[in-house]
């Protein structure tokens, strides 16, 4: 594992009850300032990996380190307050305004009202929402706007690390692309460390510094995108060919329309 890793998963396995392992001897690290995308099909263990890092569950064996500390030695709630978490289903509290949703963690940490309000206004600007959005309720927002609020909430207490679980999957293609690029800009601007779960190889190629491919609970490949292009593992080959096939299919359809 890299010595400067913000997040390190070391020989981790996880099983539930007597079933087969959901994760089997997984090792990966996320360097400070890096955006790592973990790609895999449904059921490959991606979400379980995030839950282990955030101590929503504990490994059956192996070690998870966050900020150089063994996560098992850190009180779970204290650990989670150091890490931003963005879900596919944003999970905003429907009875609370946008500002109140963003302010949840700062209030739990005992921030003064003036500091909290200033942070809310700052974050609305960072995620490209006008300040007047703070008084709106979640049902008054579009899906993309709700996800922007979810990102703002994850960043509210100034975490250095962010975990993202299929954060843009439920959005329409244009909104998804725009929000992905906006998050990547925020990641760089704020010097964040991000571990993003996705099933979309195109999204991973566009946003990530490195990609780890999870298959059946095992890491079958990891590295910068360019190193995976000619990877020998058949599943990785299939994933890398998907964007090419899609582009060729679109070109073919457009060519037919022109005739």
VENKABEL-V555143 format. One record per residue. RES is the residue in one letter. PSI is psi in degrees with one decimal (none if undefined). NEAR is the number of other C-alpha atoms within 8 Angstrom. D_LAST is the distance of its C-alpha to the last C-alpha in Angstrom with 2 decimals. Layout:
res={RES;RES}
psi={PSI;PSI}
near={NEAR;NEAR}
d_last={D_LAST;D_LAST}
This chain:
res={X;X;X;X;X;X;X;X;X;X;X;X;X;X;X;X;X;X;X;X;X;X;X;X;X;X;X;X;X;X;X;X;X;X;X;X;X;X;X;X;X;X;X;X;X;X;X;X;X;X;X;X;X;X;X;X;X;X;X;X;X;X;X;X;X;X;X;X;X;X;X;X;X;X;X;X;X;X;X;X;X;X;X;X;X;X;X;X;X;X;X;X;X;X;X;X;X;X;X;X;X;X;X;X;X;X;X;X;X;X;X;X;X;X;X;X;X;X;X;X;X;X;X;X;X;X;X;X;X;X;X;X;X;X;X;X;X;X;X;X;X;X;X;X;X;X;X;X;X;X;X;X;X;X;X;X;X;X;X;X;X;X;X;X;X;X;X;X;X;X;X;X;X;X;X;X;X;X;X;X;X;X;X;X;X;X;X;X;X;X;X;X;X;X;X;X;X;X;X;X;X;X;X;X;X;X;X;X;X;X;X;X;X;X;X;X;X;X;X;X;X;X;X;X;X;X;X;X;X;X;X;X;X;X;X;X;X;X;X;X;X;X;X;X;X;X;X;X;X;X;X;X;X;X;X;X;X;X;X}
psi={141.4;139.8;-26.8;16.2;131.4;-35.7;131.0;126.8;117.9;107.1;47.8;132.7;149.8;127.0;153.2;118.2;-137.0;7.8;173.7;159.0;133.5;-35.9;137.2;99.2;51.6;133.1;128.4;162.2;156.0;115.5;156.0;129.9;1.7;151.4;110.8;127.6;129.9;117.5;139.1;161.3;167.8;137.3;4.6;-10.9;8.7;-51.4;-35.9;-38.2;-45.8;-41.6;-31.1;-41.4;-36.0;4.1;32.3;-15.7;163.8;151.0;151.2;-31.5;162.4;-178.8;139.3;127.1;134.2;120.4;31.5;-7.7;142.2;118.7;-29.6;-18.3;-2.7;135.1;129.5;-46.1;-41.3;-39.5;-46.0;-28.6;-13.9;-9.2;128.7;146.7;123.2;121.9;161.0;-50.2;107.6;-38.6;33.4;144.6;118.2;-26.0;-2.0;145.6;168.5;-46.6;-41.0;-37.5;-44.6;-32.5;0.0;-54.4;-45.9;-38.7;-40.9;-30.2;-1.1;23.6;148.8;154.2;-42.9;-41.8;-41.7;-46.2;-40.3;-38.0;-40.4;-46.6;-40.5;-44.5;-37.0;-40.4;-40.7;-35.3;15.0;42.4;138.9;154.0;-31.3;-11.9;-22.0;-28.2;-1.7;158.7;155.3;-36.1;-11.4;2.3;154.9;170.0;-41.8;-38.9;-41.2;-39.3;-33.6;-40.5;-37.9;-40.1;-44.1;-43.5;-40.1;-28.5;0.2;-41.8;12.6;42.8;150.7;-21.1;141.2;132.0;134.3;124.1;98.9;53.4;-25.8;9.0;-31.2;1.7;158.4;158.2;-43.5;-44.5;-40.9;-46.5;-45.5;-44.1;-36.3;-45.7;-38.3;-40.9;-40.9;-39.2;-42.1;-43.9;-47.0;-42.7;-39.8;-4.0;39.2;162.5;123.7;132.8;115.3;127.5;133.1;155.2;0.4;108.5;-34.2;-45.3;-42.6;-43.9;-36.7;-36.8;-26.5;148.5;-38.0;157.0;135.0;132.0;120.6;127.6;115.3;36.4;6.2;139.8;117.0;-13.7;149.1;146.8;178.9;151.2;-41.6;-29.3;-13.1;-7.8;-44.1;32.8;145.3;-19.6;130.8;-36.3;-39.7;-41.3;-44.7;-43.9;-43.0;-25.5;-20.1;-49.0;-37.0;-44.4;-40.0;-44.6;-42.3;-39.0;-42.8;-43.1;-41.0;-43.4;-41.1;-39.1;-37.9;-37.2;-32.0;-28.8;none}
near={7;6;4;6;13;14;13;14;14;12;11;16;14;12;11;8;4;5;6;6;10;13;15;11;10;13;10;8;11;14;11;9;10;11;14;13;14;14;15;11;8;7;6;12;13;13;8;10;9;10;10;12;13;11;12;8;8;8;10;8;8;11;11;14;13;11;7;9;8;10;12;8;6;9;7;9;6;8;12;10;10;10;13;13;9;13;11;10;6;9;6;9;7;8;5;11;12;13;11;9;11;14;13;9;11;11;10;7;6;6;9;7;6;6;8;12;9;8;9;13;10;8;11;15;10;9;11;7;10;7;8;6;10;12;8;10;11;12;6;6;10;7;7;11;9;12;11;12;12;14;10;13;13;14;11;14;9;5;13;9;11;15;12;12;13;11;14;10;8;7;9;6;6;6;9;12;8;8;11;11;9;9;8;9;8;9;13;9;7;6;8;14;15;14;12;13;13;15;9;7;12;7;9;13;9;6;10;11;10;12;15;13;12;16;12;9;12;11;11;10;11;10;9;9;11;5;8;13;8;6;9;6;8;6;7;13;13;8;9;11;8;9;10;8;8;8;8;8;8;8;8;8;8;8;8;7;6;5;4}
d_last={55.10;54.61;57.76;55.93;53.99;53.85;52.93;53.93;53.57;55.92;55.90;55.23;55.04;54.86;55.51;56.33;59.23;59.24;55.47;53.56;53.05;50.22;50.51;52.03;53.66;51.06;51.65;49.62;50.42;48.91;50.30;51.38;48.50;45.85;42.93;42.65;39.93;40.90;37.91;38.21;37.32;39.28;42.81;42.92;45.75;44.03;45.69;49.01;48.89;48.67;51.43;53.67;53.23;54.06;56.92;55.61;56.55;58.47;57.71;59.48;60.06;59.18;59.22;57.00;57.90;56.88;58.02;60.16;62.05;62.08;60.35;62.88;65.63;64.06;64.58;61.21;61.06;62.03;59.34;56.61;57.64;56.88;53.31;50.46;48.43;45.00;43.86;40.55;42.43;43.99;47.22;48.38;51.56;50.52;53.90;53.92;52.27;49.79;52.67;54.92;52.34;51.90;55.69;56.59;57.27;59.05;61.33;62.08;63.02;65.39;63.72;65.30;63.48;62.87;61.35;59.15;57.94;57.18;55.20;53.17;52.30;51.43;49.12;47.28;46.49;45.45;42.89;41.61;43.26;45.51;49.20;49.25;47.20;50.48;51.91;48.99;48.99;46.29;44.98;44.21;41.72;38.08;37.37;36.54;39.70;41.80;40.59;41.48;44.91;45.11;44.59;47.20;49.63;49.22;50.09;52.90;55.86;54.43;53.72;52.86;50.90;48.07;46.81;43.40;42.40;38.64;39.09;35.53;34.19;34.52;32.62;29.08;26.83;27.19;30.93;31.38;29.95;31.95;35.13;34.84;34.61;37.43;39.58;39.06;40.24;43.23;44.02;44.28;46.08;48.68;49.12;48.40;48.26;45.53;44.86;41.61;40.66;36.99;34.85;31.77;31.48;29.00;31.64;34.33;32.59;32.02;35.52;38.04;40.32;40.88;39.53;41.66;40.11;42.20;41.98;44.52;46.95;46.90;45.41;43.44;42.21;42.67;42.09;39.89;36.15;35.81;38.49;36.62;33.45;35.01;37.61;39.00;39.33;36.69;36.27;35.78;33.23;31.30;31.51;30.40;27.35;26.17;24.80;22.94;21.40;20.42;18.79;16.86;15.79;14.63;12.70;11.00;10.27;8.99;6.63;5.37;5.54;3.82;0.00}
